[in-house]
Amino acid sequence: MLWLAELFHKFPKVNFAFHSVESKFDLTNKDYVEALIIYATCPVILCVLLFIVIIGVWSVKCCTKGNTSKPKSDARAIASGLIACLGVSCLFIGVALYCNEHVNKGMNEVVYGIGDLGNELTKFGEKVQLYNFSLNSELLPAMRTLQNELQDAKVLLNDQFWKNFSMMIEVGVHEMDSLVQFGSDLTTLENSKYFIQRLEFERWMLCVILFAIVLIVNLWGLIGSCNLSGKGIMFFSGAGIITFLVVWALVAFAFVLCLAVSDFCLDPYPSLERFMNDDFSRFMLRYFRKCVENKDSVLEGTPLGRLLQQTKDMHIFLTRFFMNLKLEGKETSHPEIWTAISGIHDAYAEATKSAVSLYNLVSCSNMREEYKTIRYGLCSESLSANSVLLMALTAFGIIQFVTLLIVSSSWKAFQPR
C-alpha cells in the first residue's frame, strides 16, 4: 500500500506565508504543522459554506408564508427521497465503523511489533552486560592469574604483550559503553508502545461513540420519514445539523492523519533519529532500515562490529601466545601455567558465546519481522482503512447536506393538516 502513501505524499504543502514546505514528517517543524493545519481547514471551510446554505434555506422557508395543506402524496414523495438519502447515509456510517475497526487493528499490530522489538532490545542490554561480565570478571582475572603464574615460574614476557592485551580489553569496554547507550536509546520505542496504545484506544472509542450517535440520529430520521412523522422530521432537522458538523470535523481529522502518516511511512527515519542520543544509535537505525528494505547491511565500522572484530583479534593473539608457550615447553614444566591457560580458554569461550549472541540478536533476519510488522500495521492496514474512512465520511457529509436541504425546504409538508 505504499502507492497510497505516495499519493498523499504528493500533496503540495505550504505554510501560513504560502511558502513551499517539504513533505517530511516533523511535528517539531512549525512550517510543517502549519501546512497540516491549512489542509485541516479545507474541509472545515467547505462545511461552513454548506452549513450557511442549509441555514439560509431553513430561514427562507421559515419566513415564507406557504400552504401547509399540501396533498399527502407530496409528503410521501418527499419522504421517499429522505428515505433513500438516509438509507445511503446509514450505509456510509456502517462503512466508517468497519474502517474504524480496521484502523484499530492496524494500530494494534504496530503496538505488538513495538512490544516485540522492545523485548529484543531488553535482551540486547542483557547480552551486553553478559559480555561485559565475561571480559572483566572472567577473562581479565584469568589473564592476571596467568601473569602471576608466569612470574612465579620466572617466565619473563615482553611488557608489550600485557600492554597489547590490556588495550584490547579497554577497547572492548569502550565499545560496550556505546552498545549500552544504544540499548537505552531504542528502549524509548518500548515506552512509546503504551502511549500509542492509549492514544489509539481513545481515538477508536471516540469514533465509535460519534458514529453511533450519527447513526441513531439518521435512523430516527429514517423512521420519521417512513411514518410521515412531523416531530421525527423536525428532530432530525435539528440533530442532523449537529451530526453534519461533527462528521465534517472528522473528515478534517482523517484527512490530516492520512497526510501525516503517509509522510512518516515514506521516510520515518529522520523523525526517529531525534530520539537517539549518539551517533551509533543513528547508525544502527539506518542499519535496521536496510534490513527492512531487504538490502545487504553490515556491522563493520560500528561499535558492535568493532567489538566482534576485537574478539577475533583476541583469539588470534591468545592462540599465538599459547603456541609460543607450548613450543618453549613452559606449560609442561609448570602445570600451574597450563591450569591458568585452561582458565583463560574457558573464559574466552564464554566471551565468544556472548559476542555471537549479540551478533545474532541484531541480525537482519531477527529484526526484520518486527520492523515489517510495525510498517505493515501503520503504513498498509491502518493507512488504507483510514483512507476509505475518509472517503466514506466525505460521501456521508455530502449526502447529509442533500438530506438537510430536502428537510429544510419541505418540512411544512409534514405538518398536521
GIMOTA-V954652 format. One line per field, one symbol per residue. phi: phi as a letter, one per 30 degrees, with the letter a starting at -180 (. if undefined). Layout:
phi: ???
This chain:
phi: .dddddddddddbbcddicdbddcdadddedddddddddddddddddddddddddddedddddddbddcdeddddddddddddddddddddddddddddddddddddddddddddddddddddeddddddddddddcbdddddddddddddddhcccdddedddddddddddddddddddddddddddddddedddddddddddddddddddddddddddddddddchdddddddddddddddeddddddddddddddddddddddaddedddddccbdddddddddddddddicdbccdicedddddddddddddddddddddddddiddddbedddddddddddddddddeddddddddcdeddddddddddddddccddddddddddddddddddddddddddddcbdddcddc
